[in-house]
């Protein structure tokens, strides 16, 4: 039994090692070739900075009535956008854009080529080999909802997305939170579409619990194939044979006669 346990133990270890090696290779290959390129968002919290050689300035204008929301004015060169404050500012002493982070986010966005890491993409931007983009996301909770219900009614959210282009313009779009598909399987007009940078920017601007569940799986485990069940069975067999080896004990041996005792008996 002990010899059989040793044989099974060795075979299981070999099978687990081979399946594990192929499993790792499949995951690496999936991430390199099958995983779609996703944008990388670097938050910006300074109210004044430069982008594409043009000054970007954020200012806040309070309403005459203190009970009414104020306005955030975004100036980019000669262009300007006025965004109504959506969530009351509870941390006014903070001097930068973090006081608006409940509803307003500013990102330097990079879409890295497939198979590259965010750091490699950042290095490419520094070498001027890859363009970065400036994106502003303003979250619009449903009208009339207080802070508590606004967080519950997330499916009624809208998103004003403003992109500052290198030619000095501000391009604005409005999108709705993703919901159910049409009967023909298409996305309703005006809703965020998974796989677009607008979708990723909007979801990035929400707490994780409020983000939409992805419809398209990007789980590398789907590419494991035969390697996963083989590795699982080999691991179970390995543990079972190890237990069997430990409880079987050393083989029984007949005691050797003591020479002194035999001489006395003679």
C-alpha positions in Angstrom: 0.0 0.0 0.0 2.8 2.4 0.8 4.5 1.8 -2.5 1.2 2.4 -4.3 0.7 5.6 -2.4 4.2 6.8 -3.5 3.5 6.0 -7.1 0.1 7.8 -7.1 1.7 10.7 -5.2 4.4 11.2 -7.8 2.0 10.9 -10.7 -0.4 13.4 -9.2 2.4 15.9 -8.5 3.6 15.6 -12.1 0.0 16.0 -13.5 -0.6 19.0 -11.3 2.7 20.6 -12.3 2.0 20.1 -16.1 -1.6 21.3 -15.8 -0.6 24.3 -13.7 2.1 25.3 -16.2 -0.4 25.2 -19.1 -3.0 27.1 -17.0 -0.6 30.0 -16.4 0.3 30.1 -20.1 -3.3 30.3 -21.1 -4.0 33.1 -18.7 -1.0 35.1 -19.9 -2.1 34.5 -23.5 -5.7 35.6 -22.8 -4.5 38.8 -21.1 -2.2 39.5 -24.0 -4.4 38.8 -27.0 -8.1 38.3 -26.0 -8.6 40.9 -23.2 -9.8 44.1 -24.7 -7.8 47.3 -24.1 -9.5 49.3 -21.3 -8.9 52.9 -20.6 -6.7 53.9 -17.7 -8.0 56.9 -15.7 -5.6 59.1 -13.7 -7.6 61.5 -11.4 -6.8 65.2 -11.4 -7.7 67.3 -8.4 -6.0 70.6 -9.2 -8.3 73.5 -10.1 -5.8 74.9 -12.5 -3.4 73.1 -14.8 -2.3 72.9 -18.4 -3.5 70.5 -21.1 -2.3 70.4 -24.7 -0.6 73.7 -24.2 -3.9 75.4 -23.0 -4.8 76.5 -19.5 -7.7 74.6 -17.8 -9.4 76.5 -14.9 -12.1 75.4 -12.6 -14.0 78.0 -10.6 -17.0 77.8 -8.3 -19.8 80.4 -8.3 -22.2 80.3 -5.4 -25.9 81.1 -6.0 -27.4 84.3 -4.6 -29.7 82.1 -2.5 -27.5 80.0 -0.2 -30.1 77.2 -0.3 -29.7 76.8 -4.1 -26.9 74.8 -5.7 -23.9 76.7 -7.1 -22.2 76.3 -10.5 -18.8 75.0 -11.5 -17.3 76.9 -14.4 -14.8 75.0 -16.6 -12.7 77.3 -18.8 -10.4 75.8 -21.5 -8.8 78.5 -23.6 -11.6 80.4 -25.2 -14.2 77.7 -24.5 -16.3 77.4 -21.4 -18.8 75.0 -19.8 -21.0 75.8 -16.8 -22.0 72.7 -14.8 -24.7 73.0 -12.1 -23.7 71.6 -8.7 -25.5 68.3 -8.2 -24.5 67.3 -4.6 -24.2 69.7 -1.8 -20.6 70.4 -0.8 -19.9 69.2 2.7 -16.2 69.8 2.7 -15.9 73.4 1.6 -12.5 74.1 3.2 -10.8 71.7 0.8 -9.2 74.0 -1.8 -9.0 71.6 -4.8 -11.5 69.6 -6.8 -11.9 66.9 -4.2 -14.7 68.9 -2.6 -16.8 68.0 -5.7 -15.8 64.4 -6.0 -19.3 63.2 -5.0 -20.5 64.1 -8.4 -17.6 65.6 -10.5 -14.5 63.8 -11.6 -11.6 64.9 -13.8 -9.3 62.3 -15.5 -6.3 62.2 -17.7 -7.4 59.2 -19.8 -5.1 56.8 -21.6 -6.2 53.9 -23.7 -3.2 51.6 -23.7 -2.5 49.3 -26.7 -3.6 45.8 -26.1 -1.0 43.8 -24.2 0.6 46.8 -22.4 0.3 47.7 -18.7 -0.8 51.1 -17.4 2.8 51.9 -16.4 4.0 51.1 -19.9 1.3 53.3 -21.3 2.3 56.2 -19.0 5.9 55.8 -20.1 4.8 56.0 -23.7 2.9 59.2 -23.0 6.0 60.7 -21.4 8.0 59.8 -24.6 5.2 61.4 -26.7 4.5 58.1 -28.3 0.9 57.8 -27.0 -1.7 60.6 -26.6 -3.6 61.1 -23.4 -7.0 62.7 -23.2 -8.7 64.9 -20.6 -12.2 63.8 -19.6 -14.6 65.4 -17.1 -17.6 63.4 -15.8 -20.5 65.1 -14.0 -22.9 62.6 -12.4 -26.5 63.8 -12.4 -28.7 62.0 -9.9 -32.5 62.0 -10.6 -34.1 65.4 -10.2 -35.7 66.0 -6.8 -33.9 63.1 -5.0 -32.1 63.8 -1.8 -28.7 62.4 -1.1 -30.0 59.2 0.3 -32.5 58.3 -2.4 -30.2 59.6 -5.1 -27.8 56.8 -4.2 -30.6 54.2 -4.3 -32.1 55.3 -7.7 -28.8 54.8 -9.5 -30.5 53.4 -12.6 -32.0 56.8 -13.2 -28.6 58.5 -13.2 -27.4 60.6 -16.2 -23.8 61.5 -17.0 -22.5 64.7 -18.6 -19.2 63.8 -20.2 -17.0 66.6 -21.4 -13.8 66.0 -23.3 -11.2 68.7 -23.8 -9.7 68.3 -27.2 -6.2 69.3 -28.3 -7.6 72.0 -30.6 -9.0 73.9 -27.7 -12.6 72.8 -27.7 -14.9 71.2 -25.1 -17.0 68.4 -26.6 -20.0 67.5 -24.4 -22.3 64.5 -24.4 -25.1 63.2 -22.1 -25.6 59.5 -21.4 -28.0 57.5 -19.3 -27.1 54.7 -16.8 -27.1 51.3 -18.7 -30.4 49.4 -18.4 -32.2 46.6 -20.1 -31.7 45.9 -23.8 -34.4 46.4 -26.4 -36.4 43.4 -27.5 -34.0 43.0 -30.5 -31.0 42.9 -28.3 -29.8 46.5 -29.1 -28.9 49.2 -26.5 -31.6 51.9 -26.2 -30.5 55.2 -27.7 -28.7 57.5 -25.2 -27.7 54.7 -22.8 -24.1 53.9 -22.0 -22.7 51.1 -24.1 -20.3 48.6 -22.5 -16.9 48.5 -24.1 -16.8 52.3 -24.8 -14.6 54.7 -23.0 -17.6 56.7 -22.0 -19.0 53.7 -20.2 -15.8 53.1 -18.3 -15.4 56.8 -17.4 -19.0 56.9 -16.0 -18.6 53.7 -14.0 -15.2 54.8 -12.7 -17.0 57.9 -11.3 -19.4 55.8 -9.1 -18.7 53.9 -5.9 -18.1 50.2 -6.8 -21.5 49.1 -5.3 -23.3 51.4 -7.8 -21.5 50.3 -10.9 -23.4 48.3 -13.5 -22.6 44.6 -13.8 -20.7 43.9 -17.0 -22.7 42.0 -19.6 -19.6 40.7 -21.4 -17.4 38.4 -19.3 -13.7 39.3 -19.2 -12.9 36.4 -16.9 -9.7 34.7 -17.9 -11.0 31.5 -16.3 -13.1 30.9 -19.4 -9.8 30.3 -21.3 -8.5 27.6 -18.9 -10.1 24.7 -20.7 -8.9 21.2 -19.7 -6.2 22.6 -17.5 -8.5 23.6 -14.6 -10.3 20.2 -14.1 -7.1 18.3 -14.6 -5.3 20.4 -12.0 -8.2 20.1 -9.6 -8.4 16.3 -9.9 -4.6 16.0 -9.6 -4.6 18.2 -6.4 -7.3 16.0 -4.8 -5.5 12.8 -5.7 -2.2 14.3 -4.5 -3.7 15.1 -1.1 -5.4 11.7 -0.8 -2.2 9.8 -1.7 -0.2 11.9 0.8 -2.7 11.0 3.6 -2.5 7.3 2.5 1.3 7.5 2.6 1.4 9.0 6.1 -1.1 6.5 7.6 0.3 3.4 6.0 3.5 3.5 8.1 6.8 1.7 7.2 6.6 -1.9 5.9 6.6 -4.6 8.6 9.9 -6.4 9.1 10.6 -9.7 10.9 12.8 -9.2 14.0 16.3 -10.4 13.6 17.4 -13.1 16.1 19.7 -12.0 18.8 22.9 -14.0 18.6 23.6 -14.0 22.4 20.2 -15.5 23.2 20.6 -18.2 20.6 24.0 -19.3 22.0 22.6 -19.5 25.6 19.7 -21.7 24.4 22.2 -24.0 22.7 
